Amino acid sequence: MSHWFLLSIAICAEVLGTSFLKSTEGFTRLVPSVVVVISYVVAFYFLSLTLKTMPVGIAYAVWAGSGVALIVLVGWVFFSQPLDTPAMVGVSLIVAGVILINGYSSSVQ
């Protein structure tokens, strides 16, 4: 399987888990807590598979940057969290960095 596909699964699982964190209410609610734990287990498992064929620095940069951008989007869409201009510029720079790594870095195959 492609390391990009494995990394995408890791990113989606991490975003799902992070999206449910607030609803756990400090891990006092069972169902959201189980979703968070399972999501993070899946995320780290697939990240570990990615690291078999991709450098850790590149994989982590893409994982973290994509996760941040997606969580900001989830917060805006599902939790009505506002985004001001500096937040949008910052997230745009993160996305630009991920695109730069994916498209042009010779460290990634």
SULNOR-V165587 format. One line per field, one symbol per residue. psi: psi as a letter, one per 20 degrees, with the letter a starting at -180 (. if undefined). A space follows every 50 residues. Layout:
psi: ???
This chain:
psi: qphhgghgggggggggghhighiilkkipgghggggggghggghghghhh ihjqqhggghggggggggghhgggggghjkpqorghghgghhhgghgggg gghipiip.
